[in-house]
Amino acid sequence: MVFMFLIPHIICAQKIFPVKYQSESDLKVFVVDYESQADLKVYKLQYMSQVKGNDGLWYFAKYKSEADKKIYFVDYQSQSDLKIFFVKYKSQAGWRNKGKIHLMY
């Protein structure tokens, strides 16, 4: 029975809202220059309805209340919990470091 309540949260864990202050965030993120440096390759979705799974398909929510994860973009790689690289195509999105997959649940 508990499993049924967990599924919607897991499926929708890719609705993201960038916050202005680190104290408001669930996760500190750094955008790397090269794909090989990333823990996660991220593709930006246009519509919330496209969100599914935990594969780097992110929808940037317009409101904090819509988001499953609030992120703060840090200035230095050493400050981050997760390093991401934005890709051009949806098929390129995904985890490079599966050891950090739990951060997006």
Backbone as a chain_set.jsonl record, in Angstrom:
{"seq": "MVFMFLIPHIICAQKIFPVKYQSESDLKVFVVDYESQADLKVYKLQYMSQVKGNDGLWYFAKYKSEADKKIYFVDYQSQSDLKIFFVKYKSQAGWRNKGKIHLMY", "coords": {"N": [[0.818, -1.196, 0.0], [1.929, 1.268, 0.803], [3.778, 1.525, -1.222], [2.293, 2.387, -3.43], [1.926, 5.088, -2.892], [4.448, 6.098, -3.161], [5.171, 5.901, -5.845], [4.06, 8.086, -7.551], [5.7, 10.223, -6.697], [8.286, 9.394, -7.381], [8.089, 9.093, -10.163], [7.616, 11.717, -10.989], [9.887, 13.191, -10.367], [11.434, 15.014, -11.71], [10.717, 17.648, -12.043], [11.812, 20.784, -11.823], [12.939, 23.588, -9.923], [14.758, 26.476, -9.936], [16.268, 28.114, -7.253], [16.916, 31.243, -5.49], [18.452, 31.354, -3.237], [20.785, 29.418, -1.441], [20.002, 28.166, 0.92], [17.345, 27.579, 0.524], [17.28, 25.42, -1.109], [17.096, 21.979, -2.292], [19.145, 20.732, -3.387], [22.484, 21.273, -4.526], [23.782, 22.44, -7.506], [26.085, 22.22, -10.206], [27.006, 23.441, -13.334], [28.795, 21.894, -15.76], [31.493, 22.241, -18.179], [32.068, 20.288, -20.004], [30.771, 17.246, -21.287], [31.891, 14.857, -20.342], [32.606, 15.458, -17.75], [30.351, 15.46, -16.241], [27.865, 14.321, -13.859], [25.29, 13.888, -14.497], [23.557, 14.066, -17.523], [21.563, 16.501, -18.859], [18.434, 17.226, -20.338], [16.424, 19.864, -21.342], [13.016, 20.05, -20.948], [10.044, 21.129, -22.694], [7.422, 20.988, -21.853], [5.485, 20.226, -18.973], [4.08, 17.86, -18.979], [5.693, 16.05, -20.268], [7.461, 15.008, -18.497], [9.061, 12.27, -16.999], [10.186, 9.49, -15.117], [13.636, 9.167, -13.953], [15.764, 10.241, -15.562], [17.225, 12.438, -16.399], [15.626, 14.195, -17.797], [14.461, 17.218, -17.586], [12.025, 19.457, -16.444], [11.646, 22.818, -16.133], [10.019, 24.334, -13.708], [7.541, 26.913, -13.402], [6.713, 27.879, -11.015], [7.616, 27.588, -7.59], [6.089, 25.877, -6.03], [5.226, 23.919, -7.8], [7.357, 22.306, -8.241], [9.375, 19.344, -7.832], [11.931, 19.172, -7.003], [14.065, 21.576, -5.658], [16.612, 23.538, -6.816], [19.91, 24.913, -6.467], [22.134, 26.824, -8.202], [25.533, 26.619, -8.088], [28.707, 28.383, -7.923], [31.125, 27.108, -8.039], [32.578, 23.962, -8.742], [33.356, 22.323, -6.618], [31.563, 22.948, -4.624], [29.241, 21.689, -5.195], [26.531, 19.256, -5.158], [25.738, 17.812, -7.267], [26.831, 17.425, -10.583], [26.075, 18.753, -13.682], [25.393, 18.548, -17.229], [24.142, 20.257, -19.945], [22.374, 18.919, -22.629], [21.748, 18.78, -26.202], [19.874, 17.149, -27.396], [17.103, 15.063, -26.633], [17.528, 12.299, -26.525], [20.126, 12.094, -25.651], [20.214, 12.513, -22.952], [20.794, 11.446, -19.559], [22.173, 9.381, -16.9], [25.563, 9.572, -15.966], [27.017, 9.044, -13.775], [25.921, 6.816, -11.844], [25.969, 6.496, -9.146], [25.018, 8.745, -7.959], [22.355, 8.891, -8.413], [20.34, 8.708, -6.527], [20.038, 11.281, -5.541], [18.128, 12.628, -6.991], [15.687, 11.579, -6.328]], "CA": [[0.0, 0.0, 0.0], [2.845, 2.403, 0.846], [4.407, 1.577, -2.534], [1.441, 3.172, -4.324], [2.129, 6.505, -2.613], [5.802, 6.464, -3.577], [5.284, 5.924, -7.307], [3.927, 9.412, -8.159], [6.846, 11.067, -6.377], [9.424, 8.91, -8.156], [7.847, 9.362, -11.574], [7.628, 13.154, -11.249], [11.021, 13.784, -9.664], [12.246, 15.826, -12.601], [10.212, 19.018, -12.137], [12.886, 21.514, -11.158], [12.797, 25.027, -9.762], [15.991, 27.085, -9.431], [16.021, 29.095, -6.197], [17.904, 32.308, -5.402], [19.272, 31.197, -2.046], [21.205, 28.047, -1.19], [19.248, 27.637, 2.06], [16.025, 27.145, 0.044], [17.436, 24.339, -2.08], [17.228, 20.569, -1.941], [20.331, 20.227, -4.068], [23.378, 22.265, -5.124], [24.119, 21.956, -8.843], [27.097, 22.947, -10.968], [26.968, 23.136, -14.764], [30.162, 21.685, -16.253], [31.747, 22.639, -19.562], [32.209, 19.118, -20.873], [29.914, 16.103, -20.98], [32.66, 13.855, -19.6], [32.743, 15.891, -16.354], [29.021, 15.481, -15.621], [27.227, 13.17, -13.222], [24.006, 13.742, -15.18], [23.335, 14.859, -18.745], [20.199, 17.012, -18.72], [17.735, 17.815, -21.472], [15.331, 20.724, -20.874], [11.721, 19.78, -21.564], [9.194, 22.302, -22.882], [6.122, 20.802, -21.225], [5.463, 19.427, -17.761], [3.495, 16.548, -19.285], [6.744, 15.19, -20.822], [8.29, 14.522, -17.398], [8.91, 10.874, -16.6], [11.377, 8.816, -14.629], [14.785, 9.855, -13.381], [16.75, 10.058, -16.628], [17.803, 13.697, -16.849], [14.662, 14.999, -18.546], [14.037, 18.201, -16.603], [11.102, 20.54, -16.762], [11.85, 23.917, -15.199], [8.701, 24.818, -13.285], [7.392, 28.365, -13.286], [6.457, 28.177, -9.612], [8.281, 26.714, -6.638], [5.125, 24.878, -5.545], [5.078, 22.87, -8.82], [8.604, 21.55, -8.362], [9.706, 18.223, -6.967], [13.264, 19.481, -6.491], [14.519, 22.961, -5.747], [18.061, 23.49, -6.976], [20.671, 26.144, -6.403], [23.313, 26.745, -9.053], [26.726, 27.125, -7.394], [29.742, 28.952, -8.787], [32.305, 26.252, -8.081], [32.307, 22.531, -8.8], [33.578, 21.738, -5.294], [30.42, 23.266, -3.769], [28.036, 21.026, -5.716], [26.124, 17.885, -4.874], [25.513, 17.18, -8.565], [27.389, 18.135, -11.74], [25.238, 18.472, -14.851], [25.756, 19.087, -18.538], [22.934, 20.366, -20.757], [22.522, 18.33, -23.958], [20.878, 19.346, -27.231], [18.846, 16.196, -27.823], [16.472, 14.264, -25.578], [18.134, 10.96, -26.505], [21.446, 12.167, -25.027], [20.06, 12.675, -21.505], [20.948, 10.256, -18.745], [23.17, 9.359, -15.84], [26.936, 9.115, -16.207], [27.458, 8.572, -12.462], [24.716, 6.245, -11.218], [26.121, 6.593, -7.704], [24.339, 9.949, -7.499], [20.966, 8.826, -8.87], [19.466, 8.9, -5.383], [19.843, 12.71, -5.287], [16.956, 13.134, -7.719], [14.435, 10.956, -5.856]], "C": [[0.868, 1.27, 0.0], [3.501, 2.605, -0.517], [3.603, 2.449, -3.499], [1.635, 4.67, -4.117], [3.501, 6.99, -3.064], [5.93, 6.621, -5.083], [5.097, 7.317, -7.901], [5.117, 10.317, -7.877], [8.068, 10.663, -7.215], [9.262, 9.272, -9.628], [8.009, 10.851, -11.893], [8.823, 13.878, -10.643], [11.88, 14.681, -10.544], [11.636, 17.204, -12.875], [11.089, 19.863, -11.223], [12.537, 22.995, -11.036], [14.107, 25.578, -9.209], [15.654, 28.178, -8.408], [17.174, 30.096, -6.119], [18.886, 32.117, -4.251], [19.551, 29.722, -1.777], [20.379, 27.399, -0.076], [17.856, 27.138, 1.669], [16.091, 25.854, -0.78], [17.444, 22.948, -1.454], [18.583, 20.049, -2.397], [21.158, 21.372, -4.639], [23.919, 21.679, -6.425], [25.163, 22.856, -9.483], [27.013, 22.491, -12.417], [28.4, 23.065, -15.273], [30.272, 22.057, -17.729], [31.759, 21.466, -20.532], [31.358, 17.953, -20.367], [30.621, 15.079, -20.098], [32.832, 14.199, -18.124], [31.441, 15.733, -15.563], [28.672, 14.178, -14.917], [25.942, 12.832, -13.987], [23.967, 14.636, -16.404], [21.843, 15.205, -18.778], [19.683, 17.582, -20.033], [16.557, 18.607, -20.907], [14.059, 20.438, -21.672], [10.916, 21.071, -21.685], [7.891, 22.215, -22.097], [6.209, 19.878, -20.012], [4.954, 18.013, -18.025], [4.528, 15.565, -19.847], [7.625, 14.561, -19.738], [7.984, 13.064, -17.104], [10.249, 10.346, -16.104], [12.447, 9.712, -14.058], [15.953, 9.72, -14.352], [17.326, 11.362, -17.167], [16.905, 14.522, -17.747], [14.03, 15.966, -17.551], [13.072, 19.202, -17.199], [11.325, 21.617, -15.703], [10.504, 24.57, -14.911], [8.695, 26.34, -13.152], [7.221, 28.795, -11.832], [7.114, 27.137, -8.716], [7.357, 25.579, -6.183], [4.901, 23.73, -6.536], [6.259, 21.898, -8.818], [8.693, 20.391, -7.38], [11.066, 18.442, -6.329], [13.559, 20.956, -6.708], [16.047, 22.912, -5.785], [18.663, 24.887, -6.878], [21.927, 25.948, -7.243], [24.498, 27.409, -8.342], [27.767, 27.587, -8.401], [30.948, 28.039, -8.97], [31.912, 24.777, -7.986], [32.403, 21.884, -7.417], [32.417, 21.988, -4.324], [29.191, 22.422, -4.109], [27.805, 19.626, -5.158], [26.059, 17.096, -6.175], [26.09, 18.049, -9.678], [26.562, 17.74, -12.96], [25.828, 19.096, -16.104], [24.472, 19.109, -19.359], [23.215, 19.851, -22.165], [21.489, 18.918, -24.915], [19.703, 18.444, -27.59], [18.375, 15.331, -26.657], [17.136, 12.898, -25.419], [19.504, 10.935, -25.83], [21.378, 12.232, -23.495], [20.272, 11.354, -20.783], [22.087, 10.38, -17.747], [24.521, 8.864, -16.339], [27.499, 8.54, -14.904], [26.229, 8.079, -11.704], [24.796, 6.251, -9.693], [25.413, 7.811, -7.105], [22.853, 9.969, -7.874], [19.966, 9.086, -7.744], [19.178, 10.384, -5.087], [18.584, 13.265, -5.938], [15.657, 12.414, -7.341], [13.87, 11.742, -4.725]], "O": [[0.575, 2.227, -0.716], [3.752, 3.741, -0.919], [4.187, 3.176, -4.303], [1.521, 5.443, -5.068], [3.683, 8.18, -3.32], [6.744, 7.421, -5.543], [5.93, 7.717, -8.714], [5.505, 11.105, -8.74], [8.797, 11.529, -7.7], [10.219, 9.715, -10.264], [8.495, 11.198, -12.969], [8.755, 15.088, -10.43], [12.973, 15.067, -10.131], [12.009, 17.856, -13.85], [11.102, 19.678, -10.006], [11.921, 23.577, -11.928], [14.525, 25.186, -8.12], [14.842, 29.062, -8.683], [18.269, 29.835, -6.617], [20.0, 32.64, -4.274], [18.655, 28.883, -1.875], [20.091, 26.204, -0.136], [17.252, 26.356, 2.404], [15.057, 25.271, -1.105], [17.75, 22.767, -0.275], [19.101, 19.065, -1.869], [20.605, 22.333, -5.174], [24.446, 20.567, -6.445], [25.138, 24.077, -9.331], [26.955, 21.293, -12.694], [29.133, 24.053, -15.226], [29.268, 22.17, -18.431], [31.495, 21.625, -21.724], [31.251, 17.72, -19.163], [30.006, 14.5, -19.202], [33.168, 13.325, -17.324], [31.443, 15.861, -14.339], [29.109, 13.095, -15.307], [25.558, 11.67, -14.111], [24.3, 15.819, -16.333], [20.983, 14.326, -18.731], [20.38, 18.311, -20.738], [15.786, 18.094, -20.096], [14.029, 20.567, -22.896], [11.08, 21.992, -20.885], [7.32, 23.237, -21.717], [6.921, 18.874, -20.031], [5.368, 17.071, -17.349], [4.263, 14.364, -19.897], [8.439, 13.685, -20.028], [6.826, 12.664, -16.977], [11.307, 10.716, -16.613], [12.198, 10.87, -13.722], [16.995, 9.159, -14.014], [17.86, 11.389, -18.276], [17.373, 15.458, -18.396], [13.164, 15.578, -16.766], [13.271, 19.72, -18.298], [11.203, 21.349, -14.507], [9.932, 25.261, -15.754], [9.71, 26.959, -12.832], [7.541, 29.925, -11.464], [7.159, 25.953, -9.05], [7.807, 24.452, -5.977], [4.428, 22.667, -6.136], [6.155, 20.79, -9.343], [8.169, 20.443, -6.267], [11.324, 17.95, -5.231], [13.336, 21.506, -7.786], [16.688, 22.328, -4.911], [18.013, 25.892, -7.166], [22.691, 25.01, -7.017], [24.467, 28.601, -8.038], [27.715, 27.229, -9.578], [31.7, 28.176, -9.935], [31.013, 24.41, -7.229], [31.616, 20.996, -7.089], [32.308, 21.304, -3.307], [28.203, 22.447, -3.374], [28.731, 18.924, -4.751], [26.29, 15.887, -6.199], [25.865, 19.259, -9.712], [26.37, 16.557, -13.239], [26.634, 20.025, -16.053], [23.786, 18.092, -19.462], [24.166, 20.283, -22.816], [20.483, 19.483, -24.487], [18.66, 18.922, -28.036], [19.168, 14.924, -25.808], [17.287, 12.403, -24.302], [19.994, 9.864, -25.473], [22.389, 12.025, -22.823], [19.975, 10.284, -21.314], [22.851, 11.346, -17.752], [24.606, 7.86, -17.046], [28.355, 7.655, -14.929], [25.576, 8.851, -11.002], [23.788, 6.033, -9.022], [25.233, 7.896, -5.89], [22.177, 10.976, -7.665], [18.88, 9.618, -7.977], [18.176, 10.699, -4.445], [18.036, 14.267, -5.478], [14.629, 12.629, -7.983], [12.821, 11.385, -4.188]]}, "num_chains": 1, "name": "protein.A"}
